[in-house]
Amino acid sequence: MSESIHEAHREPVMSKQHAKPAVGFIGLGDQGAPIAQAIIDGGYPFHVYARRPDSLKALEGYPYTAHDTLVDLGAACDVIGLCLREDSDNVEIAVRGGLLSAMRRGAVLVNHGTGLPQAARELADLAAPYGIDVLDAPVSGGRAVALARQLTTIVGGDPQVVERMTPIFENFSKAVVHTGPTGSGQYAKLFNNTLMMMNHKNVIEILRLAQALDLPVQSLLEVLRSGSATSFALQALGPSITSENVHHLQSLELIDMELFGSAVESLGSRATSVIERAVAGAQELAELTAVVGA
């Protein structure tokens, strides 16, 4: 077993010195890193596996134990969080990487990434023979909100498991919402993202009309942000959505819409107008950012 310990000595999982469960994490990206930092600050023994060693720089100054293999990570932890880009990454790590087989019965695997409800149920089914509970717990808010530890964590899964995990989630969340059985967290996250993109479309259409009348955009934006028309789509322009990251966020939004389309495929044409408006909002996000001057 190969591992490295940073600013903390390795203790046995759930030792008397640590009343809190040992938490493992994979995926130190834009949102994963702030989540990990918040959990460590919450006093949890923290373990991490990084596919790219450079990503560990996000934890400089924090106590953690780094593991070189997924098997070592799985054996060391009571809870493991995943914050990866695609559902296929979760399966690759959990099954083919040997994570599930290394985890102890009764441990919990939490997926903080955004994906398909069907994939969330598949992951839970794959974990069941090992006695591992799985929660789909995507987060909403973006990097700026993650840094402020004010995310909304949207959780699908067994109510008792959700209750056990909520104290961990509260370290980085302003709200933890249990939406129902496995997969419902992903449904709620996709609906949330879709409405936000529809609101992007609403905002750009209003601002185009204002520009056609030669109205001052910045003062109008101040009214819209502080008045009854406000929304996260408005509030995020500047703090979270900027000219530097807009094209990256735009690509993620379009991926989310592909997921949403697959998730609601059974609804047929009833979802068409919603999908079309949300996709248009995502496609015009760069133009909206330029108009706002973010």
Backbone as CSV, one residue per row, in Angstrom:
resi,resn,N_x,N_y,N_z,CA_x,CA_y,CA_z,C_x,C_y,C_z
1,MET,0.854,-1.196,0.000,0.000,0.000,0.000,0.881,1.235,0.000
2,SER,0.626,2.150,-0.932,1.422,3.365,-1.029,0.533,4.559,-0.772
3,GLU,0.961,5.423,0.146,0.168,6.592,0.456,1.072,7.656,1.029
4,SER,0.569,8.880,1.062,1.319,9.962,1.684,0.414,10.728,2.614
5,ILE,0.987,11.212,3.713,0.211,11.895,4.742,0.675,13.340,4.820
6,HIS,-0.268,14.261,4.792,0.047,15.680,4.770,-0.490,16.357,6.017
7,GLU,0.415,16.862,6.850,0.065,17.670,8.015,-0.858,16.953,8.985
8,ALA,-0.890,15.643,8.953,-1.715,14.884,9.888,-1.201,13.455,9.920
9,HIS,-1.219,12.823,11.088,-0.820,11.428,11.188,-2.028,10.551,10.883
10,ARG,-1.774,9.456,10.199,-2.829,8.516,9.849,-3.382,7.843,11.101
11,GLU,-4.703,7.875,11.256,-5.370,7.204,12.359,-6.293,6.130,11.806
12,PRO,-6.554,5.087,12.566,-7.508,4.077,12.103,-8.877,4.705,11.847
13,VAL,-9.576,4.173,10.875,-10.899,4.681,10.553,-11.819,4.541,11.761
14,MET,-12.553,5.619,12.067,-13.505,5.639,13.175,-12.826,5.293,14.498
15,SER,-11.589,5.786,14.706,-10.895,5.542,15.955,-11.513,6.373,17.060
16,LYS,-11.098,6.107,18.280,-11.619,6.872,19.407,-11.212,8.339,19.290
17,GLN,-10.088,8.585,18.618,-9.650,9.953,18.451,-10.505,10.708,17.451
18,HIS,-11.203,9.981,16.601,-12.049,10.592,15.584,-13.464,10.039,15.696
19,ALA,-14.354,10.810,16.328,-15.737,10.383,16.427,-16.440,10.509,15.084
20,LYS,-15.873,11.304,14.194,-16.483,11.536,12.896,-16.002,10.493,11.888
21,PRO,-16.837,10.159,10.899,-16.437,9.163,9.903,-15.287,9.665,9.041
22,ALA,-14.469,8.735,8.585,-13.395,9.073,7.651,-14.000,9.268,6.269
23,VAL,-13.694,10.407,5.665,-14.276,10.781,4.379,-13.196,10.727,3.298
24,GLY,-13.505,10.040,2.213,-12.631,10.016,1.050,-13.221,10.859,-0.059
25,PHE,-12.374,11.265,-1.004,-12.867,12.142,-2.067,-12.073,11.911,-3.340
26,ILE,-12.792,11.989,-4.461,-12.186,11.884,-5.784,-12.810,12.959,-6.665
27,GLY,-11.984,13.855,-7.196,-12.489,14.891,-8.090,-12.316,16.285,-7.528
28,LEU,-11.085,16.787,-7.505,-10.792,18.102,-6.928,-10.825,19.185,-7.999
29,GLY,-11.982,19.323,-8.635,-12.155,20.328,-9.677,-12.690,21.638,-9.122
30,ASP,-13.358,22.417,-9.994,-13.848,23.742,-9.629,-14.760,23.719,-8.406
31,GLN,-15.623,22.713,-8.326,-16.508,22.610,-7.168,-16.024,21.566,-6.175
32,GLY,-15.366,20.523,-6.671,-14.900,19.468,-5.781,-13.878,19.952,-4.774
33,ALA,-12.950,20.802,-5.207,-11.903,21.284,-4.299,-12.477,22.091,-3.135
34,PRO,-13.367,23.071,-3.391,-13.952,23.791,-2.255,-14.787,22.894,-1.336
35,ILE,-15.456,21.898,-1.909,-16.201,20.950,-1.090,-15.255,20.190,-0.172
36,ALA,-14.153,19.712,-0.742,-13.164,18.969,0.047,-12.590,19.832,1.161
37,GLN,-12.249,21.077,0.852,-11.700,21.983,1.859,-12.686,22.191,3.011
38,ALA,-13.962,22.338,2.676,-14.980,22.565,3.705,-15.144,21.344,4.603
39,ILE,-15.075,20.150,4.021,-15.201,18.930,4.820,-14.022,18.800,5.784
40,ILE,-12.833,19.087,5.288,-11.652,19.032,6.160,-11.795,20.031,7.308
41,ASP,-12.242,21.245,6.987,-12.431,22.257,8.026,-13.514,21.852,9.018
42,GLY,-14.385,20.936,8.602,-15.413,20.427,9.504,-14.888,19.410,10.501
43,GLY,-13.608,19.080,10.392,-12.992,18.189,11.368,-13.028,16.720,11.013
44,TYR,-13.319,16.405,9.763,-13.396,15.003,9.355,-12.020,14.496,8.918
45,PRO,-11.627,13.294,9.358,-10.412,12.675,8.795,-10.598,12.545,7.292
46,PHE,-9.672,13.084,6.516,-9.903,13.216,5.079,-8.864,12.450,4.279
47,HIS,-9.354,11.715,3.281,-8.520,10.891,2.412,-8.851,11.240,0.964
48,VAL,-7.857,11.181,0.098,-8.097,11.571,-1.280,-7.306,10.686,-2.238
49,TYR,-7.920,10.457,-3.394,-7.227,9.819,-4.518,-7.312,10.800,-5.680
50,ALA,-6.178,11.114,-6.276,-6.143,12.063,-7.385,-5.559,11.390,-8.616
51,ARG,-6.329,11.383,-9.684,-5.823,10.830,-10.936,-4.698,11.700,-11.494
52,ARG,-4.758,12.998,-11.220,-3.694,13.922,-11.602,-3.085,14.509,-10.331
53,PRO,-1.867,14.170,-10.002,-1.247,14.649,-8.760,-1.282,16.163,-8.602
54,ASP,-1.258,16.912,-9.715,-1.281,18.373,-9.632,-2.539,18.895,-8.954
55,SER,-3.619,18.127,-9.039,-4.874,18.597,-8.445,-4.795,18.666,-6.926
56,LEU,-3.820,17.962,-6.332,-3.661,17.999,-4.880,-3.206,19.372,-4.389
57,LYS,-2.752,20.221,-5.289,-2.355,21.576,-4.898,-3.530,22.328,-4.277
58,ALA,-4.748,21.934,-4.632,-5.935,22.597,-4.075,-6.068,22.376,-2.579
59,LEU,-5.373,21.373,-2.054,-5.461,21.059,-0.629,-4.215,21.474,0.146
60,GLU,-3.364,22.296,-0.460,-2.176,22.765,0.247,-2.595,23.516,1.513
61,GLY,-1.963,23.147,2.638,-2.295,23.776,3.907,-3.383,23.068,4.676
62,TYR,-3.990,22.053,4.074,-5.044,21.275,4.735,-4.499,19.895,5.110
63,PRO,-4.926,19.328,6.235,-4.500,17.967,6.590,-5.291,16.917,5.822
64,TYR,-4.601,16.008,5.188,-5.262,14.931,4.452,-4.281,13.799,4.228
65,THR,-4.836,12.631,3.875,-4.023,11.484,3.498,-4.273,11.180,2.029
66,ALA,-3.220,11.172,1.231,-3.330,10.862,-0.191,-3.025,9.388,-0.419
67,HIS,-3.835,8.742,-1.251,-3.665,7.328,-1.581,-3.339,7.189,-3.063
68,ASP,-2.463,6.260,-3.364,-2.042,6.046,-4.746,-2.969,5.109,-5.511
69,THR,-3.825,4.372,-4.803,-4.742,3.450,-5.474,-6.158,3.620,-4.931
70,LEU,-7.121,3.284,-5.765,-8.520,3.330,-5.349,-8.815,2.295,-4.274
71,VAL,-8.150,1.165,-4.344,-8.345,0.108,-3.352,-7.931,0.598,-1.970
72,ASP,-6.789,1.273,-1.884,-6.335,1.815,-0.604,-7.322,2.856,-0.071
73,LEU,-7.798,3.710,-0.954,-8.773,4.726,-0.537,-10.042,4.073,-0.009
74,GLY,-10.563,3.111,-0.765,-11.803,2.451,-0.362,-11.698,1.778,0.985
75,ALA,-10.562,1.158,1.274,-10.380,0.442,2.534,-10.267,1.382,3.719
76,ALA,-9.894,2.642,3.471,-9.623,3.583,4.558,-10.828,4.404,4.990
77,CYS,-11.917,4.356,4.209,-12.969,5.359,4.398,-14.344,4.765,4.737
78,ASP,-15.114,5.558,5.480,-16.514,5.238,5.766,-17.440,5.850,4.727
79,VAL,-17.010,6.964,4.161,-17.786,7.704,3.161,-16.825,8.126,2.064
80,ILE,-17.253,7.997,0.803,-16.429,8.471,-0.304,-17.293,9.320,-1.225
81,GLY,-16.831,10.535,-1.479,-17.523,11.433,-2.388,-16.861,11.451,-3.750
82,LEU,-17.678,11.459,-4.787,-17.212,11.573,-6.168,-17.707,12.890,-6.741
83,CYS,-16.818,13.630,-7.380,-17.221,14.865,-8.045,-16.563,14.880,-9.419
84,LEU,-17.086,14.004,-10.289,-16.488,13.750,-11.599,-17.414,14.258,-12.705
85,ARG,-16.884,14.337,-13.906,-17.636,14.991,-14.982,-18.733,14.120,-15.570
86,GLU,-18.498,12.807,-15.688,-19.440,11.962,-16.418,-19.804,10.716,-15.623
87,ASP,-21.003,10.210,-15.896,-21.452,8.980,-15.250,-20.497,7.827,-15.531
88,SER,-19.938,7.791,-16.726,-19.021,6.700,-17.074,-17.777,6.720,-16.194
89,ASP,-17.359,7.908,-15.747,-16.210,8.007,-14.843,-16.512,7.331,-13.513
90,ASN,-17.753,7.492,-13.032,-18.145,6.875,-11.765,-18.077,5.359,-11.841
91,VAL,-18.585,4.804,-12.940,-18.570,3.349,-13.111,-17.144,2.846,-13.260
92,GLU,-16.343,3.573,-14.014,-14.946,3.180,-14.216,-14.213,3.088,-12.882
93,ILE,-14.415,4.063,-12.022,-13.733,4.100,-10.728,-14.337,3.100,-9.747
94,ALA,-15.652,3.089,-9.677,-16.312,2.269,-8.663,-16.201,0.780,-8.938
95,VAL,-16.314,0.391,-10.189,-16.344,-1.033,-10.524,-14.984,-1.488,-11.061
96,ARG,-14.600,-0.978,-12.204,-13.361,-1.453,-12.828,-12.122,-1.013,-12.046
97,GLY,-12.236,0.091,-11.322,-11.113,0.532,-10.500,-11.018,-0.171,-9.163
98,GLY,-12.038,-0.952,-8.808,-12.005,-1.735,-7.584,-12.425,-1.001,-6.327
99,LEU,-13.002,0.195,-6.459,-13.380,0.970,-5.270,-14.452,0.260,-4.452
100,LEU,-15.515,-0.193,-5.109,-16.620,-0.832,-4.379,-16.161,-2.093,-3.659
101,SER,-15.362,-2.879,-4.317,-14.923,-4.136,-3.701,-14.012,-3.895,-2.503
102,ALA,-13.379,-2.711,-2.433,-12.480,-2.403,-1.320,-13.202,-1.764,-0.144
103,MET,-14.376,-1.189,-0.393,-15.105,-0.494,0.670,-15.771,-1.497,1.606
104,ARG,-15.897,-1.136,2.863,-16.520,-2.024,3.846,-18.039,-1.966,3.729
105,ARG,-18.715,-3.023,4.128,-20.174,-3.053,4.113,-20.693,-1.959,5.040
106,GLY,-21.724,-1.264,4.593,-22.288,-0.175,5.373,-21.684,1.177,5.069
107,ALA,-20.620,1.202,4.250,-20.041,2.477,3.834,-20.979,3.153,2.831
108,VAL,-20.704,4.425,2.560,-21.581,5.210,1.682,-20.765,5.824,0.550
109,LEU,-21.277,5.696,-0.666,-20.684,6.325,-1.842,-21.618,7.449,-2.292
110,VAL,-21.080,8.656,-2.386,-21.884,9.837,-2.716,-21.408,10.418,-4.041
111,ASN,-22.333,10.590,-4.971,-21.998,11.182,-6.264,-22.469,12.632,-6.287
112,HIS,-21.509,13.578,-6.244,-21.838,15.000,-6.295,-21.884,15.545,-7.713
113,GLY,-21.546,14.731,-8.700,-21.574,15.189,-10.086,-22.988,15.203,-10.645
114,THR,-23.157,15.870,-11.774,-24.444,15.918,-12.459,-24.486,14.834,-13.528
115,GLY,-25.567,14.060,-13.538,-25.678,12.981,-14.512,-27.115,12.547,-14.694
116,LEU,-27.278,11.387,-15.284,-28.614,10.866,-15.560,-29.202,10.161,-14.339
117,PRO,-30.491,10.323,-14.097,-31.142,9.579,-13.021,-30.983,8.067,-13.200
118,GLN,-31.062,7.619,-14.460,-30.913,6.195,-14.731,-29.530,5.697,-14.313
119,ALA,-28.511,6.527,-14.543,-27.151,6.150,-14.157,-26.990,6.121,-12.644
120,ALA,-27.686,7.004,-11.947,-27.654,6.993,-10.481,-28.223,5.687,-9.943
121,ARG,-29.309,5.242,-10.544,-29.910,3.970,-10.109,-29.004,2.795,-10.465
122,GLU,-28.331,2.876,-11.622,-27.408,1.810,-12.019,-26.250,1.706,-11.033
123,LEU,-25.709,2.846,-10.616,-24.597,2.840,-9.669,-25.031,2.240,-8.339
124,ALA,-26.241,2.567,-7.907,-26.766,1.995,-6.664,-26.926,0.484,-6.787
125,ASP,-27.384,0.032,-7.939,-27.549,-1.416,-8.157,-26.187,-2.124,-8.160
126,LEU,-25.178,-1.490,-8.744,-23.840,-2.081,-8.776,-23.238,-2.176,-7.373
127,ALA,-23.593,-1.229,-6.514,-23.034,-1.191,-5.158,-23.761,-2.107,-4.190
128,ALA,-25.013,-2.424,-4.487,-25.841,-3.191,-3.548,-25.226,-4.531,-3.136
129,PRO,-24.679,-5.330,-4.057,-24.097,-6.618,-3.633,-22.935,-6.481,-2.652
130,TYR,-22.318,-5.320,-2.611,-21.203,-5.086,-1.679,-21.678,-4.515,-0.340
131,GLY,-22.989,-4.280,-0.220,-23.513,-3.686,1.001,-23.189,-2.212,1.128
132,ILE,-22.974,-1.543,-0.011,-22.629,-0.117,-0.027,-23.869,0.694,-0.388
133,ASP,-24.162,1.713,0.417,-25.260,2.638,0.102,-24.753,3.720,-0.842
134,VAL,-25.609,4.122,-1.786,-25.240,5.148,-2.765,-26.257,6.279,-2.719
135,LEU,-25.764,7.508,-2.693,-26.614,8.698,-2.801,-26.207,9.474,-4.043
136,ASP,-27.203,9.945,-4.803,-26.906,10.940,-5.824,-27.163,12.299,-5.170
137,ALA,-26.094,13.109,-5.088,-26.167,14.377,-4.353,-25.498,15.495,-5.140
138,PRO,-26.008,15.800,-6.348,-25.424,16.902,-7.114,-25.590,18.223,-6.375
139,VAL,-24.716,19.165,-6.697,-24.748,20.459,-6.016,-25.042,21.562,-7.022
140,SER,-25.654,22.641,-6.526,-26.013,23.768,-7.384,-25.442,25.049,-6.807
141,GLY,-24.889,25.877,-7.705,-24.396,27.171,-7.267,-23.157,27.646,-7.995
142,GLY,-22.338,26.730,-8.497,-21.124,27.131,-9.191,-19.951,27.351,-8.247
143,ARG,-18.789,27.666,-8.827,-17.559,27.735,-8.051,-17.594,28.839,-6.988
144,ALA,-18.085,30.029,-7.349,-18.099,31.127,-6.377,-18.936,30.772,-5.154
145,VAL,-20.053,30.125,-5.399,-20.919,29.719,-4.296,-20.284,28.580,-3.506
146,ALA,-19.586,27.689,-4.203,-18.878,26.608,-3.510,-17.801,27.166,-2.590
147,LEU,-17.070,28.177,-3.055,-16.041,28.802,-2.228,-16.640,29.463,-0.989
148,ALA,-17.856,29.991,-1.139,-18.552,30.609,-0.008,-19.231,29.578,0.891
149,ARG,-19.170,28.302,0.479,-19.788,27.196,1.224,-21.289,27.402,1.388
150,GLN,-21.909,27.817,0.269,-23.332,28.120,0.247,-24.046,27.351,-0.868
151,LEU,-23.544,26.173,-1.207,-24.167,25.362,-2.243,-25.527,24.832,-1.787
152,THR,-26.350,24.491,-2.748,-27.548,23.700,-2.475,-27.228,22.263,-2.872
153,THR,-27.318,21.346,-1.919,-27.034,19.938,-2.179,-28.349,19.196,-2.306
154,ILE,-28.526,18.547,-3.439,-29.807,17.955,-3.832,-29.633,16.443,-3.785
155,VAL,-30.345,15.770,-2.879,-29.992,14.392,-2.556,-31.124,13.413,-2.858
156,GLY,-30.780,12.366,-3.587,-31.683,11.252,-3.810,-31.135,10.003,-3.145
157,GLY,-32.009,9.231,-2.493,-31.558,8.007,-1.854,-32.337,7.695,-0.592
158,ASP,-31.891,6.664,0.113,-32.554,6.205,1.319,-32.566,7.320,2.380
159,PRO,-33.749,7.607,2.970,-33.841,8.715,3.930,-32.901,8.577,5.118
160,GLN,-32.715,7.366,5.617,-31.836,7.179,6.769,-30.380,7.460,6.415
161,VAL,-29.982,7.087,5.216,-28.608,7.350,4.770,-28.420,8.853,4.558
162,VAL,-29.432,9.492,3.977,-29.369,10.943,3.787,-29.212,11.651,5.130
163,GLU,-29.955,11.203,6.127,-29.867,11.807,7.460,-28.462,11.659,8.038
164,ARG,-27.850,10.489,7.831,-26.487,10.263,8.332,-25.473,11.152,7.635
165,MET,-25.679,11.425,6.356,-24.712,12.184,5.575,-24.921,13.695,5.660
166,THR,-26.089,14.134,6.093,-26.398,15.564,6.109,-25.389,16.395,6.899
167,PRO,-24.914,15.945,8.067,-23.896,16.759,8.759,-22.642,17.012,7.927
168,ILE,-22.284,16.071,7.065,-21.139,16.288,6.171,-21.504,17.320,5.110
169,PHE,-22.678,17.149,4.501,-23.118,18.072,3.445,-23.238,19.501,3.965
170,GLU,-23.637,19.647,5.215,-23.870,20.989,5.765,-22.593,21.816,5.850
171,ASN,-21.432,21.173,5.767,-20.179,21.914,5.803,-19.992,22.801,4.576
172,PHE,-20.619,22.445,3.464,-20.447,23.235,2.244,-21.776,23.700,1.648
173,SER,-22.865,23.551,2.394,-24.193,23.829,1.843,-24.966,24.858,2.663
174,LYS,-25.735,25.687,1.967,-26.702,26.536,2.657,-28.022,25.786,2.827
175,ALA,-28.230,24.780,1.970,-29.440,23.967,2.049,-29.122,22.555,1.580
176,VAL,-29.675,21.574,2.290,-29.584,20.169,1.890,-31.019,19.692,1.705
177,VAL,-31.374,19.328,0.478,-32.753,18.978,0.155,-32.821,17.515,-0.272
178,HIS,-33.568,16.710,0.499,-33.781,15.322,0.109,-34.995,15.287,-0.812
179,THR,-34.771,14.918,-2.069,-35.821,15.001,-3.079,-36.585,13.705,-3.296
180,GLY,-36.123,12.600,-2.689,-36.817,11.340,-2.868,-35.854,10.186,-3.086
181,PRO,-36.301,9.138,-3.773,-35.480,7.930,-3.947,-34.304,8.155,-4.879
182,THR,-33.475,7.141,-5.016,-32.296,7.200,-5.877,-32.663,7.694,-7.277
183,GLY,-31.905,8.648,-7.770,-32.158,9.241,-9.087,-32.897,10.550,-9.026
184,SER,-33.649,10.777,-7.951,-34.446,12.003,-7.870,-33.562,13.235,-7.683
185,GLY,-32.404,13.066,-7.061,-31.489,14.191,-6.929,-31.017,14.677,-8.288
186,GLN,-30.728,13.728,-9.181,-30.295,14.095,-10.527,-31.433,14.736,-11.319
187,TYR,-32.643,14.206,-11.163,-33.788,14.838,-11.837,-33.916,16.296,-11.393
188,ALA,-33.880,16.520,-10.078,-34.058,17.875,-9.554,-32.949,18.801,-10.028
189,LYS,-31.702,18.306,-10.052,-30.590,19.141,-10.518,-30.764,19.512,-11.988
190,LEU,-31.174,18.569,-12.813,-31.347,18.851,-14.234,-32.497,19.821,-14.478
191,PHE,-33.575,19.686,-13.723,-34.684,20.634,-13.848,-34.234,22.024,-13.403
192,ASN,-33.456,22.077,-12.345,-32.924,23.343,-11.843,-32.062,24.023,-12.910
193,ASN,-31.146,23.261,-13.504,-30.261,23.832,-14.513,-31.018,24.275,-15.754
194,THR,-32.028,23.500,-16.125,-32.808,23.834,-17.315,-33.552,25.149,-17.128
195,LEU,-34.153,25.334,-15.964,-34.857,26.588,-15.704,-33.887,27.764,-15.691
196,MET,-32.695,27.568,-15.144,-31.710,28.652,-15.148,-31.356,29.059,-16.577
197,MET,-31.189,28.073,-17.476,-30.856,28.386,-18.864,-32.026,29.076,-19.576
198,MET,-33.249,28.679,-19.232,-34.409,29.379,-19.770,-34.411,30.835,-19.301
199,ASN,-33.987,31.053,-18.067,-33.898,32.423,-17.556,-32.804,33.219,-18.252
200,HIS,-31.693,32.545,-18.633,-30.687,33.226,-19.459,-31.347,33.778,-20.729
201,LYS,-32.168,32.964,-21.345,-32.853,33.381,-22.574,-33.776,34.568,-22.301
202,ASN,-34.494,34.525,-21.186,-35.366,35.641,-20.831,-34.572,36.936,-20.675
203,VAL,-33.442,36.854,-19.995,-32.639,38.045,-19.733,-32.097,38.645,-21.032
204,ILE,-31.557,37.810,-21.912,-30.984,38.350,-23.144,-32.063,38.985,-24.008
205,GLU,-33.267,38.441,-24.012,-34.344,39.026,-24.816,-34.775,40.383,-24.263
206,ILE,-34.843,40.503,-22.935,-35.197,41.777,-22.315,-34.124,42.826,-22.608
207,LEU,-32.855,42.433,-22.498,-31.773,43.389,-22.730,-31.681,43.810,-24.187
208,ARG,-32.022,42.925,-25.106,-32.052,43.300,-26.524,-33.099,44.382,-26.773
209,LEU,-34.253,44.231,-26.135,-35.297,45.258,-26.275,-34.822,46.580,-25.693
210,ALA,-34.149,46.507,-24.536,-33.648,47.732,-23.911,-32.613,48.418,-24.805
211,GLN,-31.743,47.622,-25.426,-30.743,48.196,-26.324,-31.396,48.851,-27.542
212,ALA,-32.479,48.242,-28.038,-33.176,48.798,-29.190,-33.783,50.161,-28.876
213,LEU,-34.072,50.403,-27.590,-34.620,51.686,-27.149,-33.536,52.628,-26.620
214,ASP,-32.271,52.216,-26.745,-31.139,53.000,-26.255,-31.225,53.275,-24.759
215,LEU,-31.769,52.316,-24.005,-31.836,52.451,-22.553,-30.493,52.069,-21.935
216,PRO,-30.103,52.682,-20.824,-28.842,52.321,-20.166,-28.935,50.931,-19.541
217,VAL,-28.134,50.016,-20.044,-28.222,48.612,-19.632,-27.853,48.432,-18.157
218,GLN,-26.807,49.113,-17.696,-26.341,48.872,-16.332,-27.365,49.287,-15.283
219,SER,-28.021,50.411,-15.466,-29.036,50.825,-14.496,-30.250,49.910,-14.559
220,LEU,-30.584,49.427,-15.774,-31.689,48.474,-15.890,-31.339,47.176,-15.174
221,LEU,-30.092,46.733,-15.339,-29.664,45.514,-14.653,-29.760,45.663,-13.139
222,GLU,-29.444,46.855,-12.625,-29.549,47.088,-11.184,-30.993,46.922,-10.719
223,VAL,-31.934,47.420,-11.527,-33.356,47.257,-11.200,-33.746,45.789,-11.242
224,LEU,-33.344,45.091,-12.303,-33.732,43.691,-12.475,-33.146,42.809,-11.372
225,ARG,-31.926,43.112,-10.947,-31.280,42.299,-9.924,-31.874,42.533,-8.532
226,SER,-32.328,43.754,-8.270,-32.849,44.071,-6.935,-34.367,44.007,-6.860
227,GLY,-35.026,43.997,-8.011,-36.483,44.002,-8.035,-37.079,42.607,-8.077
228,SER,-38.358,42.547,-8.331,-39.092,41.275,-8.290,-38.731,40.345,-9.444
229,ALA,-38.035,40.855,-10.449,-37.664,40.023,-11.602,-36.368,39.257,-11.381
230,THR,-35.747,39.423,-10.225,-34.413,38.843,-10.045,-34.435,37.319,-10.097
231,SER,-33.280,36.761,-10.412,-33.111,35.312,-10.473,-31.628,35.020,-10.344
232,PHE,-31.289,33.752,-10.104,-29.873,33.388,-10.045,-29.203,33.639,-11.386
233,ALA,-29.953,33.468,-12.469,-29.392,33.716,-13.796,-28.887,35.148,-13.916
234,LEU,-29.575,36.084,-13.267,-29.132,37.474,-13.241,-27.999,37.686,-12.251
235,GLN,-28.175,37.147,-11.050,-27.207,37.379,-9.984,-25.833,36.792,-10.311
236,ALA,-25.817,35.712,-11.070,-24.554,35.026,-11.357,-23.713,35.735,-12.405
237,LEU,-24.321,36.632,-13.172,-23.575,37.341,-14.206,-22.591,38.308,-13.549
238,GLY,-21.323,37.997,-13.658,-20.293,38.793,-13.006,-19.578,37.994,-11.942
239,PRO,-20.264,37.670,-10.829,-19.580,36.891,-9.794,-19.176,35.492,-10.244
240,SER,-20.104,34.771,-10.897,-19.844,33.381,-11.278,-19.633,33.199,-12.772
241,ILE,-20.339,33.978,-13.583,-20.244,33.867,-15.042,-19.519,35.104,-15.555
242,THR,-18.330,34.915,-16.088,-17.500,36.027,-16.539,-17.048,35.797,-17.968
243,SER,-16.450,36.824,-18.560,-15.945,36.685,-19.926,-14.824,35.656,-20.003
244,GLU,-14.144,35.426,-18.873,-13.044,34.460,-18.857,-13.534,33.012,-18.852
245,ASN,-14.672,32.749,-18.197,-15.103,31.346,-18.078,-16.378,31.026,-18.837
246,VAL,-16.933,32.012,-19.536,-18.263,31.818,-20.121,-18.291,30.685,-21.145
247,HIS,-17.244,30.543,-21.947,-17.280,29.501,-22.978,-17.180,28.111,-22.350
248,HIS,-16.424,27.995,-21.272,-16.365,26.725,-20.542,-17.727,26.399,-19.935
249,LEU,-18.346,27.387,-19.290,-19.663,27.164,-18.677,-20.717,26.870,-19.737
250,GLN,-20.603,27.527,-20.870,-21.538,27.300,-21.968,-21.486,25.842,-22.434
251,SER,-20.293,25.301,-22.554,-20.165,23.905,-22.980,-20.762,22.960,-21.949
252,LEU,-20.592,23.282,-20.661,-21.173,22.449,-19.604,-22.693,22.516,-19.625
253,GLU,-23.229,23.705,-19.876,-24.692,23.854,-19.934,-25.278,23.038,-21.087
254,LEU,-24.604,23.038,-22.218,-25.105,22.268,-23.356,-25.031,20.763,-23.072
255,ILE,-24.003,20.329,-22.331,-23.944,18.936,-21.903,-25.109,18.617,-20.970
256,ASP,-25.392,19.540,-20.049,-26.524,19.350,-19.140,-27.841,19.213,-19.906
257,MET,-27.969,19.961,-20.993,-29.210,19.874,-21.765,-29.318,18.547,-22.509
258,GLU,-28.190,17.996,-22.898,-28.221,16.645,-23.480,-28.694,15.641,-22.434
259,LEU,-28.200,15.801,-21.210,-28.637,14.931,-20.113,-30.121,15.111,-19.828
260,PHE,-30.559,16.361,-19.791,-31.973,16.636,-19.517,-32.853,15.997,-20.592
261,GLY,-32.442,16.150,-21.855,-33.225,15.556,-22.937,-33.357,14.050,-22.787
262,SER,-32.268,13.390,-22.390,-32.319,11.946,-22.174,-33.172,11.590,-20.961
263,ALA,-33.089,12.419,-19.912,-33.824,12.131,-18.678,-35.329,12.243,-18.857
264,VAL,-35.773,13.139,-19.776,-37.213,13.351,-19.958,-37.697,12.808,-21.302
265,GLU,-36.924,11.919,-21.879,-37.253,11.394,-23.210,-38.647,10.777,-23.255
266,SER,-39.071,10.172,-22.150,-40.383,9.516,-22.119,-41.531,10.504,-22.257
267,LEU,-41.270,11.794,-22.029,-42.328,12.811,-22.140,-42.599,13.219,-23.582
268,GLY,-41.708,12.837,-24.483,-41.909,13.147,-25.893,-41.973,14.639,-26.161
269,SER,-42.947,15.052,-26.965,-43.041,16.437,-27.411,-43.398,17.408,-26.291
270,ARG,-43.889,16.898,-25.175,-44.260,17.805,-24.079,-43.061,18.573,-23.532
271,ALA,-41.875,18.033,-23.712,-40.672,18.701,-23.208,-39.965,19.526,-24.268
272,THR,-40.446,19.487,-25.504,-39.713,20.100,-26.618,-39.510,21.593,-26.442
273,SER,-40.563,22.335,-26.104,-40.442,23.791,-26.008,-39.510,24.198,-24.880
274,VAL,-39.543,23.453,-23.781,-38.644,23.736,-22.659,-37.196,23.514,-23.079
275,ILE,-36.937,22.384,-23.728,-35.573,22.065,-24.160,-35.057,23.107,-25.144
276,GLU,-35.894,23.490,-26.108,-35.465,24.445,-27.124,-35.123,25.792,-26.507
277,ARG,-35.930,26.246,-25.558,-35.660,27.555,-24.948,-34.413,27.503,-24.067
278,ALA,-34.252,26.427,-23.337,-33.069,26.297,-22.479,-31.798,26.204,-23.313
279,VAL,-31.819,25.435,-24.392,-30.648,25.323,-25.270,-30.306,26.691,-25.864
280,ALA,-31.331,27.440,-26.262,-31.082,28.782,-26.801,-30.439,29.675,-25.757
281,GLY,-30.877,29.559,-24.506,-30.270,30.339,-23.432,-28.809,30.000,-23.242
282,ALA,-28.489,28.718,-23.329,-27.093,28.298,-23.201,-26.268,28.789,-24.381
283,GLN,-26.818,28.684,-25.587,-26.082,29.084,-26.779,-25.804,30.585,-26.803
284,GLU,-26.677,31.374,-26.176,-26.538,32.829,-26.203,-25.888,33.379,-24.930
285,LEU,-25.331,32.493,-24.111,-24.750,32.929,-22.844,-23.560,33.860,-23.046
286,ALA,-22.734,33.581,-24.049,-21.580,34.452,-24.305,-22.034,35.841,-24.716
287,GLU,-23.065,35.920,-25.557,-23.604,37.219,-25.967,-24.161,37.955,-24.738
288,LEU,-24.875,37.236,-23.884,-25.435,37.852,-22.683,-24.327,38.409,-21.792
289,THR,-23.264,37.653,-21.635,-22.149,38.112,-20.799,-21.511,39.359,-21.382
290,ALA,-21.405,39.425,-22.704,-20.828,40.598,-23.341,-21.716,41.829,-23.158
291,VAL,-23.010,41.644,-23.268,-23.947,42.753,-23.086,-23.877,43.307,-21.674
292,VAL,-23.800,42.398,-20.714,-23.756,42.797,-19.307,-22.404,43.415,-18.972
293,GLY,-21.372,43.000,-19.713,-20.043,43.494,-19.431,-19.381,42.767,-18.290
294,ALA,-19.790,41.494,-18.081,-19.244,40.719,-16.956,-17.870,40.199,-17.303
